[in-house]
């Protein structure tokens, strides 16, 4: 049986593919993260994370530590 999925959506300051590549290894280390994506064409540069548990705090801490703005739009 698969654990329920949490879908969290964040507004970020990510601007480029290089930015996405810079956060990729860090997001991959957060326990419970199944997959994530960034929509660079959206005005809010939306980061969408699917996880096994609530990882909002961890996502924001990692993003901010890397110098990016990151705030919850929806969880």
C-alpha positions in Angstrom: 0.0 0.0 0.0 1.4 3.4 -1.0 1.5 6.2 1.6 -0.7 9.2 0.9 0.9 11.9 -1.1 1.3 15.5 0.0 1.4 18.1 -2.7 3.0 21.4 -1.8 3.3 24.4 -4.0 5.7 27.3 -3.5 6.4 30.6 -5.0 10.2 30.9 -5.7 12.9 33.2 -7.1 14.3 30.4 -9.3 15.0 31.9 -12.8 16.8 29.4 -14.9 17.6 25.8 -15.7 20.9 26.4 -13.8 18.9 27.4 -10.7 16.9 24.2 -11.0 20.1 22.2 -11.3 21.6 23.9 -8.2 18.7 22.8 -6.0 18.2 19.4 -7.4 20.7 17.4 -5.3 19.4 19.2 -2.1 15.8 18.5 -2.7 16.6 14.9 -3.5 18.1 14.5 0.0 14.9 15.6 1.8 13.3 12.5 3.2 9.9 11.7 1.8 10.3 13.8 -1.4 9.0 11.6 -4.3 9.3 14.2 -7.2 9.3 17.9 -7.8 9.1 20.3 -10.7 9.6 24.0 -11.3 7.5 26.0 -13.8 9.9 28.7 -14.9 7.3 30.1 -17.4 5.0 31.0 -14.5 5.3 34.5 -13.0 5.7 32.9 -9.5 8.3 30.4 -10.7 6.2 27.7 -9.0 7.9 24.8 -7.3 5.6 21.8 -6.9 6.7 19.0 -4.6 5.0 15.6 -4.2 6.1 13.9 -0.9 5.1 11.2 1.5 4.9 13.6 4.4 4.8 17.4 5.1 8.2 18.7 3.9 7.3 22.4 3.5 9.6 23.6 6.2 12.5 21.5 4.9 12.0 22.8 1.3 11.9 26.4 2.5 15.0 26.0 4.7 17.0 24.4 1.9 15.9 26.9 -0.8 16.6 29.9 1.4 20.0 28.5 2.4 20.9 28.3 -1.3 19.9 32.0 -1.6 16.5 31.6 -3.2 13.2 33.1 -2.1 10.7 30.3 -1.4 7.3 30.7 0.3 4.2 28.4 0.4 1.4 29.1 -2.1 -0.5 26.0 -1.1 0.1 22.8 0.9 
